[in-house]
Amino acid sequence: MAAKMRRDYPKLYSVRPTIRDSYASNLADYTELLVKMRITPMLSGGTLLGWYRECGFIPHTKDVDTAVLIEEYTDKLVETLRYNRRFWLTRITGKPDRLKFTIASNGQMIDLFIVYHNGTDGLDYTCGLDIGSRTKHR
């Protein structure tokens, strides 16, 4: 699929990507940090799409999207990231039912979304942003 994308959309791949493929090793270290806290991160949003569709980061993306389940979230996560030199918590946005964290690492930003469960209907959600109005939605 990645070869087909590069063949069918050559203009997208003619520019240097914002996030280099080598950043994947940094992402592995981020994963290891969270796993040590008994938190299992997952790729989400455009990062998940890129990994599936292009076997790497989407060339024009500006950040890495990750998510964790609300059951695994603890205050220890915030404290660890607040004082970590390599994965530094720069921003917490949202309300308790739609939190998002922004983490800076090696010149890139990692968004960490919390995945919430919507009652018993089996649907899960994270916070979202309407770019035009700059309002958050769940």
Beta strands, then each sheet from edge to edge (+ up, - down):
strand 1: 42-43
strand 2: 63-69
strand 3: 88-93
strand 4: 100-105
strand 5: 108-117
strand 6: 124-125
strand 7: 128-130
strand 8: 135-137
sheet 1: 1+ 2- 5- 4+ 3-
sheet 2: 1+ 2- 5- 6+
sheet 3: 7+ 8-
end
